[in-house]
């Protein structure tokens, strides 16, 4: 979930009256900037959007030049425990 989607989801949850984490848990994928600015702090998986984009473009270009079979790619990431689970 991008930070923009996270903000939108939090707005919807707030408008609906759902309490985080008492009534609903929130887990995001983020670069780490926005989740710490929300109350309560959002638990998230930190990963590099720039690296993800670089790898996606690289795979796309490989497939344009030569059809290659799908493959799994692991990106470095870390779990950041906030207060939203």
C-alpha positions in Angstrom: 0.0 0.0 0.0 1.5 3.3 -1.0 1.6 6.2 1.5 -1.2 7.9 -0.4 -3.5 4.9 -0.2 -2.6 4.6 3.5 -3.8 8.2 4.1 -7.0 7.5 2.2 -7.6 4.3 4.1 -7.1 6.0 7.5 -9.5 8.8 6.5 -12.2 6.2 5.6 -11.6 4.3 8.9 -11.8 7.5 10.9 -15.0 8.6 9.2 -16.6 5.2 9.8 -15.7 5.4 13.5 -13.5 2.3 13.5 -10.8 2.5 16.2 -7.2 1.4 15.3 -6.1 -1.1 16.6 -9.0 -1.9 18.9 -11.5 -2.7 16.2 -9.4 -3.0 13.1 -5.7 -3.6 12.3 -3.7 -1.7 9.7 -0.5 -2.9 8.1 1.1 -0.9 5.3 4.0 -1.2 2.9 5.9 2.1 3.0 9.3 3.8 2.8 8.7 4.8 6.4 7.8 8.5 6.3 4.0 8.6 6.6 3.3 5.7 9.0 5.1 7.4 11.9 3.1 10.6 11.4 -0.3 8.9 11.9 -1.8 8.4 15.4 -1.6 5.6 16.3 1.7 4.9 14.5 1.1 2.4 11.7 2.9 -0.9 11.6 4.5 -1.3 8.2 6.9 -3.3 6.0 9.7 -0.9 4.9 11.0 -1.4 1.4 12.5 0.8 -1.2 10.1 2.0 -3.9 13.0 3.2 -6.0 14.5 -0.3 -6.0 11.2 -1.9 -6.7 10.7 0.4 -9.7 14.3 -0.2 -10.9 13.8 -4.0 -10.8 10.3 -3.8 -12.5 11.8 -1.7 -15.4 14.7 -4.1 -15.7 12.4 -7.1 -15.9 10.2 -5.4 -18.4 13.1 -4.6 -20.7 14.4 -8.1 -20.4 10.9 -9.4 -21.6 10.8 -6.9 -24.5 14.1 -8.2 -25.9 13.8 -11.9 -25.0 10.8 -13.7 -23.5 12.0 -14.9 -20.1 10.1 -17.1 -17.7 8.6 -15.4 -14.6 10.9 -15.5 -11.6 10.6 -14.5 -8.0 12.7 -11.5 -6.8 13.2 -10.8 -3.2 13.7 -7.2 -2.1 15.3 -6.3 1.2 12.7 -5.2 3.6 12.1 -4.9 7.3 9.1 -5.1 9.6 8.5 -1.9 11.7 6.2 -2.5 14.6 3.9 0.5 15.2 0.8 0.4 17.2 -1.8 -0.5 14.6 -2.0 -4.3 14.9 
